[in-house]
């Protein structure tokens, strides 16, 4: 794993910086207008759902979640690495948005339009387009759309159809694609200039630097928890060959977070001849 970047070395494509800049509501509103091509009034970025740690879910969200005056909901996320589950992630986000609207008291017949927007630093479909927009459509009748209000948009920093794409969007995606030095060059687009100013203000803000360090610690803790959980599951898998595992032993294994102890238990589980022997040796180590 590479060394974590310093805040001063981030560009807008880095998740923390993107979240910090797009959590500024005017930036978010202008971005949405640029992508969607219609006027968006009074965007409200829901900060408790953006760029925070969810202890109950044991996870860190690095997306931007917003709604506008007409109660349209928007979820925007930066995607730097091509992953095979990208399209399923869109489906998951649409489900999350719908669930949150229903839990807030909306009837399903009144569900608002929901937009999931992924900014990809790669071409997600390999067709060279700067923008791919998806709406549910009838297979048998290509011009018949299902008006369910769900829209999915993939932006591509490696697009090649500039002549078919609004210049503002092309310039924005060129800015996202840029490395640190390129991102500080002069751009003609006024929105990109404002984003450059926002990025610089974040870098000069002491409180944002503290938040960035805290987020790094949370992500490290999350990775460590994942590694510990994987080792604990390996111990249980080895022991299950010997029969049922008492609940007290299972709980102790799953609650252990010290990776040195877990590594020792993996070796022990591979060596012992019964669950009882493993439990006895665990007790002697206390």
C-alpha positions in Angstrom: 0.0 0.0 0.0 1.3 3.4 -1.0 2.2 6.1 1.4 -0.8 8.4 2.2 -0.7 11.8 0.4 -0.3 15.0 2.4 -3.3 17.3 2.1 -1.3 19.8 0.1 -0.7 17.1 -2.6 -4.3 16.2 -3.1 -6.2 17.1 -6.3 -10.0 17.2 -6.7 -10.0 13.6 -7.8 -8.9 12.5 -4.3 -11.9 11.4 -2.4 -11.4 13.7 0.6 -10.8 16.8 -1.5 -13.7 16.0 -3.8 -16.0 15.6 -0.8 -14.7 18.8 0.9 -15.1 20.9 -2.2 -18.5 19.5 -3.3 -19.9 19.8 0.2 -19.8 23.5 -0.5 -23.4 23.9 -1.8 -22.7 26.4 -4.6 -20.0 24.1 -6.0 -22.4 21.2 -5.8 -25.2 23.1 -7.4 -23.0 24.3 -10.3 -21.7 20.8 -10.9 -25.2 19.4 -11.1 -26.4 22.1 -13.5 -23.3 21.5 -15.7 -23.9 17.7 -15.8 -27.7 17.6 -16.0 -28.2 20.5 -18.3 -31.1 22.1 -16.4 -31.4 24.7 -13.7 -30.9 23.4 -10.1 -32.1 25.7 -7.3 -31.0 25.7 -3.7 -29.1 22.5 -3.3 -28.8 21.2 0.2 -25.8 18.9 0.8 -26.7 16.5 3.5 -23.4 16.5 5.4 -24.4 13.8 7.9 -24.6 11.4 4.9 -21.4 12.7 3.2 -17.7 12.2 4.0 -18.2 10.8 7.5 -17.7 7.7 9.5 -20.7 5.5 10.3 -19.9 3.6 13.5 -23.1 1.6 13.3 -22.2 0.4 9.7 -18.5 0.2 10.4 -17.8 2.2 7.3 -16.6 5.4 5.8 -18.6 7.1 3.1 -16.7 9.2 0.7 -19.6 10.3 -1.6 -21.6 13.5 -1.7 -25.3 13.3 -1.0 -27.6 16.2 -1.8 -31.2 17.2 -2.6 -32.6 20.3 -4.3 -35.6 22.6 -3.8 -37.8 20.2 -5.8 -36.7 17.3 -3.5 -34.7 15.6 -6.3 -32.0 13.5 -4.7 -28.4 13.3 -5.9 -25.6 11.0 -5.0 -22.2 11.8 -6.5 -19.0 9.7 -6.1 -15.5 9.8 -7.5 -14.3 6.4 -9.0 -10.6 6.2 -9.5 -10.2 2.4 -10.1 -12.2 0.2 -12.4 -14.1 -2.4 -10.4 -16.3 -5.2 -11.8 -19.1 -4.4 -9.5 -19.4 -0.7 -10.6 -22.9 -1.1 -12.1 -24.2 -3.0 -9.1 -22.9 -0.1 -6.9 -25.2 2.2 -8.9 -28.1 -0.1 -8.2 -27.2 -0.2 -4.5 -27.1 3.6 -4.3 -30.5 3.9 -5.9 -31.9 1.5 -3.4 -30.4 3.4 -0.5 -31.9 6.7 -1.8 -35.3 5.1 -2.2 -35.2 3.5 1.2 -34.2 6.8 2.9 -37.1 8.6 1.2 -39.6 5.9 2.3 -38.3 6.0 5.9 -38.7 9.7 5.9 -42.5 9.2 5.4 -42.8 9.5 1.6 -45.2 7.1 -0.1 -43.7 5.1 -2.9 -46.1 6.8 -5.3 -44.5 10.1 -4.4 -40.8 9.0 -4.7 -38.7 11.9 -6.0 -36.3 11.6 -9.0 -33.0 10.2 -7.9 -29.7 10.8 -9.8 -26.6 8.7 -9.1 -23.5 10.2 -10.7 -20.1 8.5 -10.9 -17.1 10.5 -12.0 -14.8 7.8 -13.5 -11.0 8.4 -14.0 -11.3 5.7 -16.7 -13.7 4.9 -19.5 -16.3 2.6 -17.8 -17.8 1.3 -21.1 -14.9 1.7 -23.5 -16.9 3.8 -26.1 -15.0 7.0 -25.8 -17.9 9.1 -24.5 -17.4 11.8 -21.8 -20.9 11.1 -20.5 -23.1 8.0 -20.4 -26.6 8.5 -19.2 -28.9 5.5 -18.3 -32.7 5.4 -17.8 -34.8 2.2 -17.7 -36.0 1.4 -21.2 -38.3 -1.2 -22.8 -36.3 -3.9 -24.6 -39.0 -4.4 -27.3 -39.7 -0.7 -27.9 -36.5 1.2 -27.8 -38.2 4.6 -27.6 -40.4 3.6 -24.6 -38.9 4.6 -21.3 -40.0 3.6 -17.8 -40.7 6.9 -16.0 -39.6 5.7 -12.6 -37.4 8.7 -11.9 -34.1 6.8 -11.6 -31.2 8.2 -13.6 -27.7 6.9 -13.6 -24.8 8.9 -15.1 -21.2 7.9 -15.6 -18.7 10.7 -16.5 -15.5 9.7 -18.1 -12.3 11.7 -17.9 -10.9 9.8 -20.9 -13.7 10.8 -23.3 -13.0 11.5 -27.0 -16.2 13.0 -28.3 -15.5 16.6 -27.3 -17.5 17.9 -30.4 -20.6 16.3 -29.0 -20.1 17.4 -25.4 -20.6 20.7 -23.7 -17.3 22.5 -23.4 -17.8 23.2 -19.7 -18.1 19.4 -19.0 -15.0 18.6 -21.1 -13.0 21.2 -19.3 -14.2 20.0 -15.9 -13.3 16.4 -16.7 -9.9 17.5 -18.0 -9.4 19.2 -14.6 -10.4 16.0 -12.8 -8.0 13.9 -14.9 -5.1 16.3 -14.2 -2.1 15.5 -11.9 -1.1 17.9 -9.2 1.0 20.2 -11.4 -1.6 20.2 -14.2 -4.4 20.9 -11.8 -2.8 24.2 -10.9 -2.5 25.4 -14.5 -4.7 28.2 -15.8 -8.1 27.0 -17.1 -10.5 29.1 -19.1 -13.7 27.7 -17.6 -15.0 29.9 -14.7 -16.4 26.9 -12.8 -13.1 25.2 -12.9 -11.4 28.4 -11.7 -13.8 28.5 -8.7 -13.0 24.8 -7.9 -9.3 25.6 -8.0 -9.9 28.4 -5.4 -12.0 26.0 -3.3 -9.3 23.3 -3.4 -6.6 25.9 -2.3 -8.8 27.1 0.6 -9.2 23.5 1.8 -5.5 23.0 1.7 -4.9 26.2 3.8 -7.6 25.4 6.4 -6.1 23.9 9.6 -9.4 22.4 10.6 -9.7 20.5 7.2 -6.2 19.2 7.7 -7.2 17.8 11.1 -10.3 16.2 9.5 -8.1 14.7 6.8 -5.8 13.2 9.4 -8.8 11.8 11.4 -10.3 10.3 8.2 -7.0 8.6 7.5 -6.9 7.1 11.0 -10.5 5.9 10.6 -9.7 4.3 7.2 -6.7 2.6 8.7 -8.7 1.3 11.6 -11.3 0.0 9.2 -8.6 -1.9 7.2 -7.1 -3.3 10.4 -10.6 -4.4 11.6 -11.1 -6.1 8.2 -7.7 -7.9 8.5 -8.5 -9.0 12.0 -11.9 -10.3 11.1 -10.4 -12.2 8.2 -7.9 -13.9 10.5 -10.6 -14.7 13.1 -12.7 -16.4 10.4 -9.6 -18.4 9.3 -9.2 -19.7 12.9 -12.9 -20.7 13.0 -12.7 -22.4 9.6 -9.8 -24.5 10.8 -11.5 -25.5 14.0 -14.8 -26.4 12.3 -13.0 -29.5 10.9 -13.1 -30.8 14.5 -16.8 -30.3 15.1 -19.0 -27.7 16.7 -17.3 -24.7 18.4 -18.6 -23.6 21.8 -20.2 -20.1 21.6 -17.8 -18.8 24.2 -14.8 -19.8 22.2 -16.4 -18.4 19.0 -17.1 -15.1 20.6 -13.6 -14.8 22.0 -12.1 -15.5 18.6 -14.3 -13.0 16.8 -13.8 -10.2 19.4 -10.0 -10.4 19.3 -8.4 -7.5 17.4 -4.7 -8.1 18.1 -3.3 -9.5 14.9 -0.3 -11.1 16.5 -2.6 -13.1 18.8 -4.8 -14.0 15.8 -1.7 -15.2 13.8 -0.7 -17.3 16.7 -4.2 -18.8 17.0 -4.2 -19.7 13.3 -1.0 -21.7 13.8 -2.4 -23.3 16.9 -5.7 -24.2 15.1 -3.7 -25.9 12.4 -1.7 -27.9 15.0 -4.2 -29.0 17.6 -6.3 -32.2 17.2 -9.6 -30.9 18.8 -11.5 -27.8 19.6 -11.2 -28.7 23.3 -7.4 -28.7 23.0 -7.5 -25.3 21.3 -9.7 -23.8 24.0 -7.4 -25.2 26.7 -4.3 -23.7 25.1 -6.1 -20.4 24.7 -6.8 -20.3 28.4 -3.2 -21.0 29.3 -2.1 -17.9 27.4 -4.2 -15.6 29.5 
